[in-house]
Amino acid sequence: MGVITYSQEFKSAIAPSRMFKALILDSQNIIPKIVPEGIKSVEFIEGDGGVGSIKKTNFAESSPIKYTKHKIDALDMDNCYCKYTLIESGVQFDKIDFVVYEVKFVAADGGCVCKMTSEYHAKEGCELKEDDIKQGKDKALGLVKSIEEYLLANPDVCA
C-alpha cells in the first residue's frame, strides 16, 4: 500500500483561533451556512467533537459524493491543530483506502498561516497519481477560502 502526502499552505487575514473554530470546532454550524449549495449538513454521529468523535458531512443532491465520515484522531485547541481520518464515504474510491488530514493554524502578520497536510493511502496493488486526488485538494482549499471570506464579512462569528 503506497502513501502520497501533499502539503499546502495559505495565508489568511483571520486570527488562527477564529479559523480553527470555524473550520474545526464549530464546522457543523458554520460550513452549511457558508456553502449550502455544496454541503447540506455536518453532524457528530459519535462523540461530542473531541478525540474519537465521528463527524458526518452530508453533501448537496448535486454532488457525486453523498456523504463522508471523518474520525477525529487528535485535537489540540491551544495550538489550533487537528488530525482526522476519512473513514467512510458515500462513493466507492477505486484507488484510495483512506485519507489522513492534518490542519494547523499558526499566527502570522496579524492573521494566520493555514498548514494542511493530506496523506492518501492507496489500496493494495493501486498506484495513485496527482490527478486522482486533485479535485479533493482544490475543494478543500476552496472551502477554507470561503470560510475566510465569511469571517472577514462577519467579525463577530467565532470571535
Salt bridges, closest charged atoms under 4 A:
GLU61 OE2 - LYS40 NZ 2.89
GLU88 OE2 - LYS69 NZ 3.59
ASP109 OD2 - LYS11 NZ 3.98
GLU119 OE1 - HIS121 NE2 3.14
GLU130 OE2 - LYS137 NZ 3.43
ASP132 OD2 - LYS95 NZ 3.46
ASP138 OD2 - LYS134 NZ 2.85
